[in-house]
Amino acid sequence: MTEEPKKHDFLGLILRVGLFVLIGWLSLHFFGWALSVVTGSKVIAATMGTFAAAALANAITVRIYERGQLSALGLGGTKTSSREFLLGLASGAGAACAVLLLPILTGAAYFVEVPAAAHIWASVAFLLFVLLFAAFGEEMLFHGYAFQLLIRRVGAFATILPAAVIFGLAHMGNENSSWLGIGNTMLFGVLFGYAYLRTSSLWLPIGLHFGWNVVLPLFGANLSGFTMDVTGYELRWKTTDLVSGGAYGPEGSLLTTAIVVALFFVVHRFTVDREPGE
């Protein structure tokens, strides 16, 4: 008597996740191509294309299965939402600063002047805008409706690790990617998934993601293989790729490996595990 309901639940789960993945995959390619043609910018195509694809995949599946409620995505407003976002922002930015300042202070890295954008402050503001949407987009895509549904149905361990692997592999097409860089990206994926698990919300992982991403280009460092010359300075290294990350950027370094591990302790220490809807 219990086998048929279990089978029905499993097929329903596959249908929901499959629909999310299909919409996300198709729209990611379409929006990425369209924005690349319109803007001619790989950065805008990658960041805004991801956001558009994630927003569409989540909007359709949540509308069909969850009556369109933002709380179904972990984006509902709660009394802790602002605190979680700011904690993530400070932790992510602080971690990125730690990875960069230690080599700078020891002379292993240094700044050189490069041609800057005509309007630096406008370029910085635009960079902040684009990277904020990128953080929202990647978190909604990799830790949105499908991820959260799987967390509830099959458990945290069986969901977070595969999602993190996919998150890392999705960056293999980035310029100058390396195995250590992809491995660190997978580790970030585990961190972001764990941050969601601790809070049942996307605000903390979005803050972590945005804080980390925004500091690297402001210091003149590459971000996941992308070069964004906005401040008129570039960070150069006098050390091996294992420390600098090479052309992929600091995310491909052992320093990042260590700091991401430290971030797990920060997330655990400064969050209170809570159930969805609390």
C-alpha positions as CSV (number, residue, x, y, z in Angstrom):
1,M,0.0,0.0,0.0
2,T,2.9,2.4,0.5
3,E,4.9,1.6,-2.6
4,E,2.6,3.5,-5.0
5,P,2.7,6.9,-3.1
6,K,6.5,6.6,-2.8
7,K,6.8,6.0,-6.5
8,H,4.4,8.9,-7.2
9,D,6.4,11.2,-5.0
10,F,9.7,10.2,-6.6
11,L,8.3,10.9,-10.1
12,G,6.9,14.2,-9.0
13,L,10.3,15.2,-7.6
14,I,12.1,14.2,-10.9
15,L,9.5,16.2,-12.9
16,R,9.9,19.4,-10.8
17,V,13.7,19.3,-10.7
18,G,13.9,18.3,-14.4
19,L,11.6,21.2,-15.4
20,F,13.8,23.6,-13.4
21,V,17.0,22.3,-15.0
22,L,15.6,22.3,-18.5
23,I,14.4,25.9,-18.2
24,G,17.6,27.0,-16.6
25,W,19.8,25.3,-19.1
26,L,18.0,26.5,-22.2
27,S,17.5,30.1,-21.0
28,L,21.1,30.3,-19.7
29,H,22.4,29.6,-23.3
30,F,19.8,31.9,-24.9
31,F,20.3,34.9,-22.6
32,G,24.1,34.4,-22.6
33,W,24.1,34.5,-26.4
34,A,21.7,37.3,-26.7
35,L,23.5,39.6,-24.2
36,S,26.9,38.8,-25.8
37,V,25.5,39.9,-29.2
38,V,23.9,43.0,-27.8
39,T,26.6,44.2,-25.4
40,G,29.7,42.6,-26.8
41,S,30.8,42.0,-23.2
42,K,31.6,38.6,-21.8
43,V,31.2,39.8,-18.2
44,I,27.8,41.2,-18.8
45,A,26.7,38.1,-20.8
46,A,27.9,35.8,-18.1
47,T,26.5,37.7,-15.1
48,M,23.3,39.1,-16.3
49,G,22.6,36.0,-18.5
50,T,22.9,33.8,-15.4
51,F,20.5,36.1,-13.4
52,A,17.9,36.2,-16.2
53,A,18.1,32.4,-16.6
54,A,17.8,31.8,-12.8
55,A,15.0,34.3,-12.4
56,L,13.0,32.6,-15.2
57,A,13.6,29.0,-14.0
58,N,12.6,29.9,-10.5
59,A,9.6,32.1,-11.5
60,I,8.1,29.4,-13.6
61,T,8.6,26.5,-11.2
62,V,7.6,28.4,-8.1
63,R,4.5,29.7,-10.0
64,I,3.5,26.2,-10.9
65,Y,4.2,24.4,-7.7
66,E,4.4,26.9,-4.9
67,R,1.9,29.6,-5.9
68,G,4.6,32.1,-6.6
69,Q,5.7,32.8,-3.1
70,L,9.2,34.2,-2.6
71,S,9.5,32.3,0.6
72,A,9.7,29.2,-1.5
73,L,13.0,30.4,-2.8
74,G,14.5,31.4,0.6
75,L,14.1,35.1,-0.4
76,G,11.2,36.0,1.8
77,G,11.8,38.8,4.2
78,T,12.3,37.8,7.8
79,K,13.6,39.5,11.0
80,T,17.0,38.0,10.3
81,S,17.3,38.6,6.5
82,S,19.3,41.9,6.7
83,R,21.6,40.5,9.4
84,E,22.3,37.4,7.3
85,F,23.0,39.3,4.2
86,L,25.4,41.8,6.0
87,L,27.1,38.9,7.8
88,G,27.7,37.2,4.5
89,L,28.8,40.5,2.8
90,A,31.3,41.2,5.6
91,S,32.6,37.6,5.8
92,G,33.0,37.3,2.0
93,A,34.7,40.6,1.6
94,G,36.9,40.1,4.6
95,A,38.0,36.7,3.3
96,A,38.9,38.1,-0.1
97,C,40.9,40.9,1.6
98,A,42.8,38.3,3.7
99,V,43.7,36.4,0.6
100,L,45.0,39.5,-1.1
101,L,46.5,41.6,1.7
102,L,48.9,38.9,3.0
103,P,50.8,38.6,-0.3
104,I,50.7,42.4,-0.7
105,L,52.2,43.0,2.8
106,T,54.9,40.4,2.3
107,G,55.9,41.7,-1.2
108,A,54.6,38.6,-3.0
109,A,52.1,40.8,-4.9
110,Y,52.2,44.5,-6.0
111,F,50.1,47.0,-7.9
112,V,50.9,48.5,-11.3
113,E,49.0,51.2,-13.1
114,V,46.9,50.3,-16.1
115,P,44.6,52.3,-18.3
116,A,41.4,53.0,-16.3
117,A,37.9,53.6,-17.4
118,A,37.0,57.2,-18.4
119,H,34.6,57.6,-15.4
120,I,36.0,55.5,-12.6
121,W,33.3,56.0,-10.1
122,A,30.6,55.2,-12.6
123,S,32.5,52.1,-13.6
124,V,32.8,51.0,-10.0
125,A,29.1,51.6,-9.4
126,F,28.2,49.6,-12.5
127,L,30.6,46.8,-11.4
128,L,28.8,46.6,-8.0
129,F,25.5,46.5,-9.8
130,V,26.5,43.7,-12.2
131,L,28.2,41.6,-9.5
132,L,25.2,41.9,-7.1
133,F,23.0,40.5,-9.9
134,A,25.6,37.8,-10.6
135,A,25.5,36.7,-6.9
136,F,21.7,36.6,-6.9
137,G,21.7,34.8,-10.2
138,E,24.2,32.1,-9.4
139,E,22.6,31.5,-5.9
140,M,19.1,31.3,-7.4
141,L,20.3,28.9,-10.1
142,F,22.4,26.5,-8.0
143,H,20.7,26.9,-4.7
144,G,17.2,28.0,-5.7
145,Y,13.9,26.0,-6.0
146,A,15.3,22.7,-7.3
147,F,18.2,22.6,-4.7
148,Q,15.9,23.5,-1.8
149,L,13.3,20.9,-2.9
150,L,16.0,18.2,-3.0
151,I,17.3,19.3,0.5
152,R,13.8,18.6,1.9
153,R,13.2,15.4,0.0
154,V,16.6,13.6,-0.2
155,G,18.6,15.3,2.5
156,A,21.5,17.8,2.8
157,F,24.5,15.6,2.1
158,A,22.9,14.0,-1.0
159,T,22.1,17.5,-2.3
160,I,24.9,19.9,-1.3
161,L,27.8,17.9,-2.7
162,P,26.4,17.2,-6.2
163,A,25.2,20.8,-6.5
164,A,28.7,22.0,-5.5
165,V,30.3,19.7,-8.1
166,I,28.0,21.1,-10.8
167,F,28.7,24.6,-9.6
168,G,32.4,24.1,-10.0
169,L,32.1,22.3,-13.4
170,A,30.0,25.2,-14.7
171,H,33.1,27.4,-14.4
172,M,35.3,25.1,-16.5
173,G,34.5,27.2,-19.6
174,N,35.9,30.3,-18.0
175,E,39.2,31.6,-19.4
176,N,42.4,30.3,-17.8
177,S,40.5,27.9,-15.6
178,S,42.6,25.4,-13.6
179,W,41.9,22.3,-11.7
180,L,42.7,24.0,-8.4
181,G,40.4,26.9,-9.4
182,I,37.6,24.5,-10.2
183,G,38.2,22.6,-7.0
184,N,38.0,25.8,-5.0
185,T,34.8,26.8,-6.8
186,M,33.3,23.5,-5.8
187,L,34.4,24.2,-2.2
188,F,32.6,27.5,-2.4
189,G,29.6,25.7,-3.7
190,V,29.6,23.5,-0.5
191,L,30.0,26.6,1.6
192,F,27.1,28.4,0.0
193,G,24.9,25.3,0.3
194,Y,25.9,25.0,3.9
195,A,25.1,28.6,4.5
196,Y,21.6,28.0,3.1
197,L,21.2,24.9,5.2
198,R,22.1,26.8,8.4
199,T,19.6,29.6,7.7
200,S,17.0,28.1,5.3
201,S,17.5,31.3,3.3
202,L,19.5,32.6,0.4
203,W,20.5,35.9,2.0
204,L,23.6,34.6,3.7
205,P,25.0,32.8,0.6
206,I,24.2,35.8,-1.6
207,G,26.0,38.1,0.8
208,L,29.1,35.7,0.9
209,H,29.1,35.4,-2.8
210,F,28.8,39.1,-3.5
211,G,31.3,40.2,-0.8
212,W,33.9,37.8,-2.2
213,N,33.3,38.7,-5.9
214,V,33.3,42.5,-5.5
215,V,36.6,42.8,-3.6
216,L,38.8,40.9,-6.1
217,P,38.3,43.3,-9.1
218,L,38.5,46.3,-6.9
219,F,42.0,45.2,-6.0
220,G,42.8,44.7,-9.6
221,A,42.7,40.9,-9.4
222,N,41.1,38.5,-11.9
223,L,37.7,37.1,-10.9
224,S,37.1,33.5,-12.1
225,G,39.2,34.2,-15.2
226,F,37.6,37.5,-16.0
227,T,39.7,40.8,-16.0
228,M,37.8,43.9,-15.0
229,D,40.0,47.0,-15.3
230,V,37.9,49.6,-13.4
231,T,40.2,51.2,-10.8
232,G,43.3,51.9,-12.9
233,Y,45.4,49.4,-11.0
234,E,46.2,45.7,-11.6
235,L,47.5,43.2,-9.0
236,R,50.6,41.3,-10.2
237,W,52.4,38.5,-8.4
238,K,56.0,37.5,-7.8
239,T,55.2,33.9,-6.8
240,T,53.9,30.6,-8.1
241,D,50.4,30.0,-9.5
242,L,49.7,27.8,-6.5
243,V,49.8,31.0,-4.4
244,S,48.5,33.5,-6.9
245,G,46.0,31.4,-8.8
246,G,47.6,32.4,-12.1
247,A,45.5,34.1,-14.8
248,Y,42.4,32.6,-13.3
249,G,42.8,34.8,-10.3
250,P,43.1,34.2,-6.5
251,E,40.3,31.7,-6.6
252,G,42.8,29.3,-8.2
253,S,45.2,29.5,-5.2
254,L,45.9,27.5,-2.1
255,L,45.3,30.7,-0.1
256,T,41.7,30.6,-1.2
257,T,41.4,26.9,-0.3
258,A,42.5,27.7,3.3
259,I,40.2,30.8,3.6
260,V,37.1,29.0,2.4
261,V,37.7,26.3,5.0
262,A,37.9,29.1,7.6
263,L,34.6,30.5,6.3
264,F,32.8,27.3,7.2
265,F,33.7,28.0,10.9
266,V,32.5,31.6,10.5
267,V,29.1,30.5,9.1
268,H,28.7,27.8,11.8
269,R,29.7,30.2,14.6
270,F,27.6,33.2,13.7
271,T,24.4,31.5,12.5
272,V,21.7,29.6,14.3
273,D,20.3,26.5,12.5
274,R,16.6,27.1,11.8
275,E,13.8,25.4,9.9
276,P,12.2,26.9,6.8
277,G,9.7,29.6,7.5
278,E,11.1,30.6,10.9
